[in-house]
């Protein structure tokens, strides 16, 4: 029975994130928006940096990857909540919404 260390787990997570980010990048190239392409490219670079830091045991690279991963998850949670109109993030509740301006 093999026990997987934290380092092995981090290598697996980085590899999985890299594969999924590359897949997302391919689908973003089919669209016309450049912001997701640039964000995914930056994400791929940081994941490669984290993978390299894990394999070579570079603590600074691992810290950069960990902070970036936390920010990336927070950003994606915000986008999901925004598009699902969760809480105070309702798109049509804004003061500057065209329908509400026409009603005034």
DOMAR-352133 format. One record per residue: residue number from 1; x, y negated, z negated of N, C-alpha, C in turn. Coordinates in steps of 0.05 Angstrom, whole numbers. Atoms other than C-alpha are relative to their C-alpha. Example, Ala and Ser with C-alpha at 12.3 -4.5 7.8 and 13.67 -1.06 7.14 Angstrom:
DOMAR-352133
(site 1,(18,24,0),(246,90,-156),(18,-24,0))
(site 2,(-16,24,1),(273,21,-143),(-15,-22,-14))
***
This chain:
DOMAR-352133
(site 1,(17,24,0),(0,0,0),(18,-25,0))
(site 2,(-16,24,-1),(29,-66,21),(-15,-24,-12))
(site 3,(12,24,11),(18,-130,-16),(11,-24,15))
(site 4,(-7,23,-17),(18,-193,25),(7,-24,-18))
(site 5,(-8,22,16),(57,-250,-5),(-13,-26,9))
(site 6,(11,25,-7),(37,-323,-3),(12,-10,26))
(site 7,(-14,8,-25),(88,-335,52),(-12,14,24))
(site 8,(12,-16,-22),(59,-280,95),(-28,-10,6))
(site 9,(27,10,-4),(-11,-307,84),(1,-27,14))
(site 10,(-2,26,-13),(11,-377,104),(8,2,29))
(site 11,(-8,-5,-28),(44,-351,167),(-25,10,16))
(site 12,(24,-10,-13),(-21,-314,184),(-20,-23,5))
(site 13,(19,22,-3),(-63,-377,172),(10,-20,21))
(site 14,(-11,18,-20),(-16,-421,213),(-3,12,28))
(site 15,(2,-12,-26),(-16,-371,270),(-29,0,10))
(site 16,(28,1,-7),(-92,-366,269),(-9,-28,7))
(site 17,(7,27,-7),(-99,-442,268),(12,-8,27))
(site 18,(-13,7,-26),(-50,-448,326),(-15,12,23))
(site 19,(15,-13,-22),(-89,-398,369),(-26,-15,4))
(site 20,(26,14,-2),(-155,-433,353),(3,-28,10))
(site 21,(-5,27,-10),(-126,-502,366),(6,0,29))
(site 22,(-6,-2,-29),(-98,-481,433),(-25,7,16))
(site 23,(25,-6,-13),(-166,-451,451),(-17,-25,2))
(site 24,(16,25,0),(-201,-516,431),(12,-20,20))
(site 25,(-14,18,-19),(-149,-555,472),(-8,6,28))
(site 26,(8,-8,-27),(-166,-516,534),(-28,-10,7))
(site 27,(28,9,-5),(-240,-531,527),(-2,-31,0))
(site 28,(1,29,-1),(-226,-605,512),(11,-11,26))
(site 29,(-10,8,-26),(-187,-610,577),(-22,1,22))
(site 30,(22,-1,-19),(-252,-592,613),(-18,-25,-1))
(site 31,(17,24,4),(-285,-655,586),(15,-25,10))
(site 32,(-11,25,-9),(-271,-728,599),(10,-18,-23))
(site 33,(-8,16,23),(-254,-752,528),(29,6,-7))
(site 34,(-28,-4,5),(-181,-764,513),(6,1,-30))
(site 35,(-6,1,29),(-186,-775,437),(1,28,-11))
(site 36,(-3,-27,11),(-201,-701,421),(25,14,11))
(site 37,(-24,-13,-12),(-145,-680,468),(25,-9,-16))
(site 38,(-23,10,15),(-95,-725,432),(0,10,-29))
(site 39,(2,-9,28),(-120,-705,363),(8,30,-2))
(site 40,(-7,-28,-1),(-115,-631,381),(30,4,5))
(site 41,(-29,-2,-6),(-45,-641,409),(16,-6,-25))
(site 42,(-14,7,25),(-23,-675,344),(-3,23,-20))
(site 43,(6,-22,19),(-56,-619,304),(18,24,7))
(site 44,(-17,-23,-8),(-18,-566,345),(29,-5,-8))
(site 45,(-28,7,8),(48,-602,332),(4,4,-30))
(site 46,(-2,-3,29),(35,-604,257),(-2,29,-9))
(site 47,(2,-28,7),(14,-531,255),(26,15,7))
(site 48,(-26,-12,-7),(78,-511,292),(21,-8,-21))
(site 49,(-18,9,20),(116,-553,242),(-4,15,-26))
(site 50,(6,-16,24),(81,-517,184),(9,29,3))
(site 51,(-8,-27,-5),(95,-450,216),(31,2,-2))
(site 52,(-29,1,2),(169,-468,224),(9,-3,-29))
(site 53,(-7,4,28),(172,-493,153),(-5,24,-17))
(site 54,(6,-24,15),(141,-429,127),(21,21,6))
(site 55,(-19,-20,-8),(188,-384,166),(28,-7,-10))
(site 56,(-27,9,8),(251,-425,151),(2,-9,-30))
(site 57,(3,10,28),(227,-444,80),(11,-28,-3))
(site 58,(-6,29,3),(229,-519,88),(-24,-12,-15))
(site 59,(22,10,17),(187,-547,31),(-13,-25,10))
(site 60,(12,25,-10),(178,-616,62),(-19,5,24))
(site 61,(17,-7,-23),(149,-586,126),(-26,13,-10))
(site 62,(23,-13,11),(102,-544,85),(-19,-20,-14))
(site 63,(16,21,13),(79,-605,45),(-14,-17,21))
(site 64,(12,15,-22),(67,-644,109),(-23,15,13))
(site 65,(21,-17,-11),(27,-586,137),(-24,2,-19))
(site 66,(21,-2,20),(-13,-579,73),(-17,-25,-1))
(site 67,(14,26,0),(-31,-653,71),(-16,-3,25))
(site 68,(14,3,-26),(-49,-653,145),(-24,19,1))
(site 69,(22,-19,0),(-92,-590,137),(-23,-10,-17))
(site 70,(22,11,17),(-131,-623,80),(-14,-23,14))
(site 71,(12,22,-15),(-142,-686,121),(-16,10,24))
(site 72,(14,-11,-23),(-162,-645,182),(-27,12,-8))
(site 73,(24,-12,10),(-213,-606,142),(-20,-22,-9))
(site 74,(18,22,9),(-241,-670,110),(-12,-15,24))
(site 75,(10,13,-24),(-247,-703,179),(-21,17,13))
(site 76,(19,-17,-13),(-283,-643,208),(-26,2,-17))
(site 77,(24,0,17),(-331,-640,148),(-15,-26,3))
(site 78,(13,25,-5),(-345,-714,158),(-15,0,26))
(site 79,(13,-1,-27),(-360,-704,232),(-25,18,0))
(site 80,(23,-18,2),(-406,-645,217),(-23,-13,-15))
(site 81,(21,14,16),(-443,-685,164),(-12,-23,16))
(site 82,(9,23,-16),(-448,-745,211),(-20,10,21))
(site 83,(17,-10,-21),(-478,-705,268),(-25,14,-10))
(site 84,(23,-12,11),(-526,-669,222),(-17,-19,-17))
(site 85,(14,21,15),(-549,-735,190),(-3,7,-29))
(site 86,(1,-8,28),(-532,-712,120),(4,-25,-17))
(site 87,(-3,22,19),(-542,-762,63),(-3,-27,13))
(site 88,(1,27,-10),(-528,-834,78),(13,-4,27))
(site 89,(-14,2,-26),(-494,-819,144),(-20,1,24))
(site 90,(20,-1,-22),(-559,-823,185),(7,-20,21))
(site 91,(-8,18,-22),(-543,-852,253),(-22,-21,6))
(site 92,(21,20,-7),(-611,-886,262),(-8,-17,-24))
(site 93,(5,16,23),(-611,-917,193),(17,-26,-1))
(site 94,(-18,23,0),(-560,-970,213),(-16,-26,6))
(site 95,(12,26,-5),(-578,-1044,214),(3,-7,29))
(site 96,(-5,8,-28),(-549,-1050,284),(-11,20,20))
(site 97,(11,-19,-18),(-589,-994,315),(-19,-14,20))
(site 98,(15,15,-20),(-622,-1018,381),(-31,2,-5))
(site 99,(28,-3,4),(-691,-991,364),(-10,-18,-23))
(site 100,(7,17,23),(-693,-1027,297),(2,-30,7))
(site 101,(-2,28,-8),(-669,-1092,329),(-23,-8,17))
(site 102,(23,6,-17),(-725,-1088,380),(-25,-4,-16))
(site 103,(24,2,17),(-776,-1080,325),(-1,-26,-15))
(site 104,(-1,26,14),(-753,-1144,291),(-9,-21,18))
***
